[in-house]
Amino acid sequence: RLIDELARDVALQRVLATGLRDDGPSARSDATAWLARWPDAPLSRRAAAATVQAFGLTLEDDIEPAQEWIATAKDWWHAVEGWYGLAWTLYIEALVMLKAGNYFAARRVAEEGQALLRRHLDGHPRHMAMLHAVLAAVAYEFDEIDRARDHAERCMPRLAESGSCDAVLLGFLTAARLERLARGDSAGV
């Protein structure tokens, strides 16, 4: 039994690593295989695999199944009070909403994630920065330039050191757009 638990947890670490490498197809297939192999694993571990499953589907632009896995992961994280995992799941949900073109939902979810970070994780600045990147992009799309600039200023110092690829891209793209608005077409390039 101990050997199976170790094998399960090592396999889960590999699933998580695949997700962190932004390898959508592998993340999805690895998470699917892990969940099938260990359906009775502790809920926190299944929640982590479900989060990677949702992220893999998001990277493949498979929005509806990603949303279903997000809902499952959120339920499981809530059940075990896994606040850090839930914060990651909310960040992924915000990305899904952006990809689906639902900017209002992306904003709502990112703000929900920030509230969770403040309430349970002392504001976790690195994770907060990823959510600020989402909020900066949304504010820019809504032509809320001052708000976009505020979010961009909050996220940029942290993204370079530890942001996910999507957050880094959102942050730098929004910062470049804001720079172009402030200084003209040749700026922000």
C-alpha positions, 0 to 999 in steps of 0.5 A: 500500500505504501508503495502504491501511495508513493507511486501515486504521489510521484505520478501526480508530481509529474502531472503537475510538472506537465501542467506547469510546462504549459504542455496542454495535450500532455497535461490533459492526457496525463491528468486523465490517466492519473484520475483513472488510475487513482479514483480513490486518491485523497480528495486534495490530490484528485483536486490537483489533477482536476485542476491540471486537467482543466488547464490542459483543456484550456490550452487546447481551447476546449472550453466547455470541458475545461469549465466542467473540470474547473467546477469539479476542482473548485468543489473538491478544493472547497471540500478540503479547504485547499485555498492555494489549489483553489486560487490556481483553479480560479486563475485558470477559470479566469483564463478560460473566461478570457478565451471564451470572450466573457470579460465580465466573468473573467473579471469576476473570477479574478476578483474572487481569486484576489479576495480568496488570496487576501482572506486565506493566504495573506495576499500571496503576492506572486499569485496575486500578480497573475490575477492582476495581469488578467484584470489589467487585460480586461480593463484595457479591453473595456477602455478603463485605461487608468484601471488597466495601468494600475493592475499592470503596475501591480503585476509587472514586478512579480510576473517576471520572477514567477508568473505563468506563461499566460500571465506573463503574456497578458501582463507584457501585452497589456503593458505594451498596449498602455505604453503605445497609448501613452507615447504613440505608435512607435512605443510599446514595441 
